[in-house]
Amino acid sequence: MRLAALCTLSVLEIDTRFFTGNYPPFASVEATRSAAPPDERTRWTEVLPRTALRGDHRNLFEAASTGVWTHLKLNIYPDGGVARLRAYGTVHRDWSKFVADEAIDLAAALNGGRALACSDEHYGSMRNLLLPGRGASMADGWETRRRREPGYDWVLLRLGTPGRVETVEVDTAHFKGNYPHQVSINAVGLGPDADGDLRSESLYWPVLLEPQLLQADRVVSFSAELRDLGVVSHVRVNIHPDGGLSRVRFLGTPVRPG
């Protein structure tokens, strides 16, 4: 299988759910890095040695290699059924090769963007905000429960690389009676190791975007409304008071290392 992007691996999941008497007793996983599709000459590296599996179970294993990979190969012994193979890790991008002044989505999952924390994700995961394309349904976005107390909901995002944000796109695809009334954004430039608990600190980050009205089932773009904060690495998207978003995109130019 080809990974969605060049990445390192941390956890492998071999899911045998619904396979009770016909799951493979053992499995192993190998990985390679190749620009072309693997063939019989491809050299593979073992990232999970032959390991016992449980039937009808999400089998989770720590990856045994810190390399950067493009493809995985699942081996099962001697045979049987596997529902899903999932790989969890960190996207690896060589930002030094990007063309100067070329605007990209700095927050996209395929560019290494990550959702760190949120106030609530009762109906949909915060990680959906960074996926490619428009959401297939409301379930493919991030949606909070209806608030019955003062305040608003929020999500913290780490950009794939620090950069200068030029345009923000907020997509409410499929959210019609339950989209947020307004959106506002805070942003800051932090060091590469700033992945601790930023929830309280983010309340005091500079304002990138003052509260702006959203529309149902539509992409709304903000450019002239953005404040110039220079290079930022983390953002806090606030929705007032609650509701659902399909995607958020932070279009801008990455800052080359050094």
N, C-alpha and C positions, 0 to 999 in steps of 0.2 A: 504494500500500500504506500502511496505517496503522501507525505505529510503536507498540511496546508501551507506551510512555510518552512524555510530553513530554521531549525531550532535545536536547542538542547533539550534533554529529557530529564524529568524528575520522577514521575510515577507512570507505570503502565497498568492498564486495567483490562483483564481478560474476562469478559462477561458471559457466563454460561446460563443466564436466567432462562427458565422453562426447559432446559435440557437436564433431565433428572437421571435417566438410565442410559443416556447416549451421549454424555459429555466426554471429552478426552481426559484421561487421568493425569496426563502431564502435558506441559507446553514449554516452549522456549521462544525468545524473540531476538532477532538480529537486526542490525541497522547498517546503513551505508549512506555516504554522501556522494551524489552523482548528478550531473546536469542532464544526463541522458537516462532513459528508462533502463533499469537493471536488466542484465542478461546473464548468460552462463559464465561470463568472465568477471562478473562483479565480485569484489571482495567484501565480505560481510564481517561485522564485528558483533560479538555476542553482548547484548545489553541486559538479557535476562537468561540465566542458565536454566537447564531443564528443571522445572518446578512442578510440584503436585498442585492440582486444581480441585476445587469443590464444585459439585453440580448445583445448578439453579442458584448461582451466587455471583456477586461482583467481586472477582478476585483481584486485589490490589497489590502491586509489588513496586518496590523502589528500583529505579533504573540503576544499572551497575556501571554506567559510563558517563563521563562528562563531556563527550564529544558533541559536535554539531552535525546534524543529520538531515537527510531529505526523504529517505525511504525506510520502511520497516518490513520485516518478513516474520510471519508467525508460523511456527512449527508445532504441530500437535502429534502426540504419541499415544496409541498407534493411529487412532482416528476418532471421529465424534463430531459433535456440534458446538459451535461458538456463536453466541448472539452478536457480540460487538467486541472489537479491539479498540481501546481508546488510549491515547498518549497525551500526557500532560507535561508541559515544560514551558520554556521561555523562547519567544521568537528572537532569532539572531539576524540582525541587519548590519551591513557594512555602510554606515551613513556617510563615510568619506567619499563614496562613489556617486552620490546624488549630485545632479547638475545644480550649480549655484542658481538661486532665485527660482527654482522649480517648486511650486506649491504642491504639497501632498497633504493627506489626512494624517496629521501627527498623532491622533488618538486611535487610529484603526488597530484592531487586534492583529491584523497581518503585518502591521508596522511595529508591533511590540507594545501597543497600548494596553493598559490593564485597569480594570475596575477594582478599587481597593476596599471601599466600604460604602454603605448607604444607610439611610434612616429606616428603610423598610423595603421589602421585595415580596409582598404577599402574593401577587399574581404573576410576576415575571422577573427573571433574573437581571440584575444590573449588568452582567457581562454581555447581554444581548445588545446593549447600546453600541458596542464597538464592532459588531459583526458586519460583513460585507452586504451590500444591497439593501433594499427596503425589507422590512419585516413581512413575513408571509401571513401573519395574523397578529391579533393583540397578544397572544401567548408568546410571540417571537420578539416582544419588546420588554421594557421594564415598566411595571405598574405597581403602585403602592395601594394600600387599603385606603378607604375614605377616612379622613381625619375627623374626629369628634372633639378635638381640643385645639387650642391656638397653636400657631406655628406653621411650618411648611416641611416638605420632604426634600432630600438632597442625595447626591451621589458624588463620591470622590474618585477621580480618574488620574492615573499617571500616564503621561504621554509616552509614546515609544521612544522619543528622543526630545531633548529640549529644543525649542524653536520659537519663532515669532508668529503669533496667530494673526491672520489677516481676515479670515471669514469664519463664522460659526454657523453651521446648519443644524437646525432642530427639526426632526421629522416625527410627526404624530400619525404616521400611516396606520389606518384602521381604528384609531382612537377618535371617536366622534362625540359621544356624550360624556366621555370620561377623560378627556385630555386636560392638562393643566391650564389654568387661566393665564398664568404668566411664567416666564423663566428669567432667572438672573444667574450670573456666573462670577465666581471669584477665581483668581489664578495667582501663582507664585512660582519663582524659580528656586528650586532646592537642589541639594547635592545628590549624587548618585546613590547614596545609601539611606535616603530619607523615606524608607518604607515602613516606619514604625506606625504607631497609632496617631494619625493626623487629624482625627475628628474634631477635637477641641481647638487645636491650632488653626484649622481651616476657617473657623469663624472670623478670624482677624486677617485673612488674606486680602490683598487689594482687590477692588472691584474691576473686573474686565468688562462686564455687561450689566448695566442697570436693568431692573425689571422691565420686560417687554412682553407684549401680548402675543399669544400663540393662536393658531387656527386649527380646526379639526381636520384630520386626515390630510395633512399637507406639510411640505417642506418649507420652513421659514428661514431665510438667511439674514444674517446680521454682519455688516462690515463697517459702515460709517458709524454705527452705534458703539463700536468697541473702543475701549481706552487703550492707549499705547503703554503697555507694561514692560516692553522689552522682551527678553527671553524668558519663557516660562516652561516649567516641567510638570506641574500638577495643576489640576483645575477642580473646582467644586461647582457642580451644576445644581441649582436650586429650582424646584418647581413649586409654584404657589397656587393653591395650598397643597395639592396632591394630584394624582392621576397617572397617566401613562404616556411614555415616549417610546418610539420605535428605535430611532438611531440619533446619535449626536456626532457631528464631525467638526474637527478643528483644523481647518485648512490653513496652511502656512508653510514657512520655509525652515527646514532643520538647520541647526547650527553645527557646523563641522567640528569634530573633536579637536580640542586645542585651539 
